[in-house]
Amino acid sequence: MIWKLTSFAWAGLIFFFSTAGFGTGFTETLLGQVLALLHVSVAPATFEVLHLLMRKSAHVTEYAILGMLLYGSQRADHPFEWRPRRALACIAIAAAYSLTDEFHQSFVPGRTPSLVDCGIDTTGATLGILVYYLRHWWHGVGGKLSTAG
């Protein structure tokens, strides 16, 4: 039950991050403050690249966490057990949620929907699911390889 509640809460947080308050102006200011705190000065073109990387990294991170939470919520009694169909279903759910999130942004002043962002979000969810696969691999094949020597 806690996995499902956490998944819904995280999806709500993603929805909240899609509001006007977390648009480009917010992240530009945040990045500028971080650079100032670190006493780093960059050219405007470099700032734009860093800003783009920051925003797209946020997409990957948000959806990697969502993918992991969705995967765990499918079987609370065995949240880490590797199941390929479960993995694909969770990636599909995250991708569908990303589409709804981008649709939501089409109604938010200062925000724009982007299918590219949906692709980035889906990649993030896939990376989150990959954590489960790597855990499965490590405890199966990988763990045997490391103890065989």
VEXSE-709816 format. One record per residue: x, y, z of N, C-alpha, C in turn; residue in one letter; residue number from 0; chain. Coordinates in steps of 0.05 Angstrom, whole numbers, m for minus. Example, Ala and Ser with C-alpha at 12.3 -4.5 7.8 and 13.67 -1.06 7.14 Angstrom:
BADREN     n.x     n.y     n.z    ca.x    ca.y    ca.z     c.x     c.y     c.z  rest   nr  kette
BADREN     264    m114     156     246     m90     156     264     m66     156     A    0      A
BADREN     257     m45     142     273     m21     143     258       1     157     S    1      A
***
This chain:
BADREN     n.x     n.y     n.z    ca.x    ca.y    ca.z     c.x     c.y     c.z  rest   nr  kette
BADREN      16     m24       0       0       0       0      17      25       0     M    0      A
BADREN      40      24      15      57      48      17      69      54     m10     I    1      A
BADREN      75      33     m26      86      38     m53      67      53     m71     W    2      A
BADREN      41      45     m70      21      58     m86      17      87     m77     K    3      A
BADREN      15      91     m51      12     119     m41      35     136     m49     L    4      A
BADREN      59     125     m46      83     141     m54      83     147     m84     T    5      A
BADREN      75     128    m100      73     132    m129      54     155    m135     S    6      A
BADREN      30     154    m123      11     175    m128      21     202    m118     F    7      A
BADREN      34     202     m95      45     227     m84      67     238    m103     A    8      A
BADREN      84     221    m113     105     230    m131      93     241    m157     W    9      A
BADREN      72     227    m167      59     237    m191      47     265    m186     A   10      A
BADREN      36     268    m162      25     295    m155      47     316    m154     G   11      A
BADREN      70     308    m144      93     327    m143     102     335    m171     L   12      A
BADREN     102     315    m189     109     321    m217      89     341    m229     I   13      A
BADREN      63     336    m223      42     354    m232      47     382    m221     F   14      A
BADREN      54     384    m196      60     410    m183      83     424    m196     F   15      A
BADREN     104     408    m203     127     420    m217     120     430    m245     F   16      A
BADREN      97     422    m255      89     431    m282      73     458    m281     S   17      A
BADREN      72     470    m258      57     495    m255      75     518    m263     T   18      A
BADREN      64     542    m265      79     565    m274     102     572    m255     A   19      A
BADREN      99     566    m230     119     573    m210     146     559    m215     G   20      A
BADREN     146     537    m230     170     522    m235     179     523    m264     F   21      A
BADREN     172     545    m277     178     548    m305     207     556    m309     G   22      A
BADREN     213     565    m333     240     573    m341     251     595    m323     T   23      A
BADREN     235     614    m316     245     636    m299     255     626    m272     G   24      A
BADREN     240     607    m260     248     596    m235     275     582    m237     F   25      A
BADREN     278     564    m257     303     549    m259     327     567    m267     T   26      A
BADREN     321     587    m283     343     606    m290     353     620    m265     E   27      A
BADREN     335     629    m248     342     642    m223     357     623    m205     T   28      A
BADREN     347     599    m203     360     579    m186     388     573    m195     L   29      A
BADREN     392     568    m221     418     563    m231     437     587    m227     L   30      A
BADREN     427     611    m232     443     635    m227     452     637    m198     G   31      A
BADREN     434     631    m179     441     632    m151     461     611    m143     Q   32      A
BADREN     459     587    m155     478     565    m149     506     573    m160     V   33      A
BADREN     507     584    m184     532     593    m196     544     615    m180     L   34      A
BADREN     528     634    m171     538     656    m154     549     646    m128     A   35      A
BADREN     535     627    m115     543     615     m90     570     602     m93     L   36      A
BADREN     575     589    m116     600     576    m122     621     595    m133     L   37      A
BADREN     614     620    m136     632     640    m147     641     632    m175     H   38      A
BADREN     622     623    m191     628     614    m219     614     633    m238     V   39      A
BADREN     629     643    m257     618     661    m277     621     647    m304     S   40      A
BADREN     599     646    m319     599     633    m345     588     652    m366     V   41      A
BADREN     596     647    m391     585     663    m413     555     657    m417     A   42      A
BADREN     540     676    m428     512     672    m432     505     646    m447     P   43      A
BADREN     521     640    m467     516     615    m483     520     591    m465     A   44      A
BADREN     540     591    m449     545     569    m430     523     566    m410     T   45      A
BADREN     514     589    m400     492     589    m381     467     576    m393     F   46      A
BADREN     461     582    m418     438     570    m432     441     540    m434     E   47      A
BADREN     465     530    m440     470     501    m442     467     489    m415     V   48      A
BADREN     478     501    m394     475     490    m367     446     490    m358     L   49      A
BADREN     432     511    m365     403     513    m358     387     491    m372     H   50      A
BADREN     393     486    m398     379     465    m412     385     437    m400     L   51      A
BADREN     411     433    m393     418     407    m381     405     404    m354     L   52      A
BADREN     403     426    m339     390     424    m312     361     417    m315     M   53      A
BADREN     347     429    m334     318     424    m337     313     396    m348     R   54      A
BADREN     329     387    m366     325     360    m378     333     339    m357     K   55      A
BADREN     354     344    m341     362     326    m320     339     323    m299     S   56      A
BADREN     325     344    m295     303     343    m276     281     324    m287     A   57      A
BADREN     276     326    m313     256     308    m325     265     278    m321     H   58      A
BADREN     290     273    m327     300     245    m325     298     236    m296     V   59      A
BADREN     306     252    m277     305     245    m249     277     240    m239     T   60      A
BADREN     259     259    m245     231     256    m236     219     230    m245     E   61      A
BADREN     223     224    m271     210     200    m282     225     175    m276     Y   62      A
BADREN     251     176    m270     266     152    m261     254     144    m234     A   63      A
BADREN     250     163    m217     238     158    m191     209     147    m194     I   64      A
BADREN     194     160    m212     167     150    m216     167     122    m226     L   65      A
BADREN     184     115    m245     186      88    m256     192      68    m234     G   66      A
BADREN     211      75    m217     218      57    m195     195      53    m176     M   67      A
BADREN     181      75    m169     159      73    m151     136      56    m163     L   68      A
BADREN     130      61    m189     110      45    m202     116      16    m202     L   69      A
BADREN     141       9    m207     150     m19    m208     146     m32    m181     Y   70      A
BADREN     154     m18    m160     151     m29    m133     122     m31    m125     G   71      A
BADREN     105     m14    m135      77     m14    m127      61     m37    m139     S   72      A
BADREN      72     m50    m159      57     m71    m172      56     m97    m156     Q   73      A
BADREN      76    m101    m139      77    m125    m122      90    m117     m96     R   74      A
BADREN      75    m107     m77      85     m97     m52      99    m120     m36     A   75      A
BADREN      90    m145     m40     102    m167     m26     130    m174     m38     D   76      A
BADREN     135    m168     m63     160    m173     m77     167    m149     m94     H   77      A
BADREN     172    m126     m83     176    m102     m99     201    m102    m117     P   78      A
BADREN     221    m119    m110     246    m118    m124     249    m142    m143     F   79      A
BADREN     230    m160    m144     232    m183    m161     230    m174    m190     E   80      A
BADREN     248    m184    m207     249    m176    m235     227    m190    m251     W   81      A
BADREN     210    m174    m264     189    m184    m282     188    m166    m306     R   82      A
BADREN     197    m176    m330     198    m160    m354     171    m147    m362     P   83      A
BADREN     149    m162    m359     123    m151    m366     116    m128    m347     R   84      A
BADREN     122    m132    m322     116    m110    m302     133     m86    m310     R   85      A
BADREN     158     m90    m317     175     m68    m325     164     m52    m348     A   86      A
BADREN     156     m67    m369     145     m53    m393     119     m39    m386     L   87      A
BADREN     102     m51    m369      77     m38    m362      83     m12    m346     A   88      A
BADREN     102     m12    m329     109      12    m313     120      34    m331     C   89      A
BADREN     137      26    m350     147      46    m369     124      58    m385     I   90      A
BADREN     105      41    m394      82      51    m409      65      70    m392     A   91      A
BADREN      61      63    m367      45      80    m349      59     107    m345     I   92      A
BADREN      85     106    m341     101     131    m338     100     148    m363     A   93      A
BADREN     102     135    m386     100     149    m412      73     162    m415     A   94      A
BADREN      52     148    m409      25     159    m411      21     182    m392     A   95      A
BADREN      32     179    m368      30     201    m349      45     226    m359     Y   96      A
BADREN      68     221    m372      83     243    m383      67     258    m404     S   97      A
BADREN      52     243    m420      35     256    m441      14     274    m427     L   98      A
BADREN       2     263    m406     m18     279    m392      m6     304    m379     T   99      A
BADREN      19     301    m369      32     323    m357      39     345    m377     D  100      A
BADREN      47     337    m401      53     357    m422      27     370    m431     E  101      A
BADREN       5     354    m433     m21     365    m440     m29     386    m419     F  102      A
BADREN     m25     380    m394     m31     399    m372     m15     425    m377     H  103      A
BADREN      10     423    m385      27     447    m388      16     464    m411     Q  104      A
BADREN       1     453    m429     m10     469    m451     m30     490    m441     S  105      A
BADREN     m40     486    m417     m59     505    m405     m46     523    m384     F  106      A
BADREN     m20     520    m379      m7     535    m358       8     558    m372     V  107      A
BADREN       2     583    m363      16     606    m375      47     604    m370     P  108      A
BADREN      62     609    m390      91     608    m388     103     580    m392     G  109      A
BADREN      86     560    m395      96     533    m399      87     524    m427     R  110      A
BADREN     102     506    m439      95     496    m466      98     466    m466     T  111      A
BADREN      79     452    m479      81     423    m480     103     415    m501     P  112      A
BADREN     115     392    m496     136     383    m514     136     352    m515     S  113      A
BADREN     134     341    m539     137     312    m543     166     304    m537     L  114      A
BADREN     185     321    m542     212     315    m535     215     310    m505     V  115      A
BADREN     202     326    m489     202     322    m460     189     295    m453     D  116      A
BADREN     169     287    m467     157     261    m462     177     239    m468     C  117      A
BADREN     192     242    m489     213     222    m494     234     222    m473     G  118      A
BADREN     242     245    m463     261     247    m441     250     234    m416     I  119      A
BADREN     224     240    m411     211     228    m387     211     198    m389     D  120      A
BADREN     204     188    m412     202     159    m416     230     146    m413     T  121      A
BADREN     250     160    m423     277     150    m419     284     149    m389     T  122      A
BADREN     276     170    m375     281     170    m346     267     147    m332     G  123      A
BADREN     242     141    m339     228     119    m327     242      92    m334     A  124      A
BADREN     251      90    m358     266      66    m367     291      63    m350     T  125      A
BADREN     305      85    m346     330      83    m329     323      75    m301     L  126      A
BADREN     301      85    m290     293      77    m263     287      47    m262     G  127      A
BADREN     273      37    m282     267       8    m283     293      m8    m287     I  128      A
BADREN     312       3    m301     338     m10    m305     352     m16    m278     L  129      A
BADREN     347       0    m258     358      m5    m232     349     m32    m221     V  130      A
BADREN     323     m38    m225     312     m64    m217     325     m87    m232     Y  131      A
BADREN     328     m82    m258     341    m103    m274     369    m108    m266     Y  132      A
BADREN     385     m87    m261     413     m90    m253     415    m103    m226     L  133      A
BADREN     396     m97    m208     395    m111    m182     390    m141    m186     R  134      A
BADREN     371    m147    m204     365    m175    m210     390    m189    m222     H  135      A
BADREN     403    m175    m241     427    m186    m254     449    m190    m234     W  136      A
BADREN     453    m171    m217     475    m172    m197     471    m196    m178     W  137      A
BADREN     446    m200    m169     441    m221    m150     439    m248    m164     H  138      A
BADREN     437    m248    m190     436    m273    m206     463    m278    m218     G  139      A
BADREN     466    m271    m243     490    m276    m259     514    m260    m248     V  140      A
BADREN     510    m234    m244     533    m217    m235     544    m226    m209     G  141      A
BADREN     527    m232    m190     536    m241    m163     552    m266    m165     G  142      A
BADREN     544    m285    m183     558    m310    m186     585    m306    m199     K  143      A
BADREN     586    m287    m217     612    m281    m230     632    m269    m210     L  144      A
BADREN     622    m252    m192     640    m239    m174     650    m257    m152     S  145      A
BADREN     635    m278    m145     643    m296    m124     658    m321    m135     T  146      A
BADREN     657    m325    m161     670    m348    m173     700    m347    m172     A  147      A
BADREN     712    m323    m171     741    m319    m173     753    m322    m147     G  148      A
***
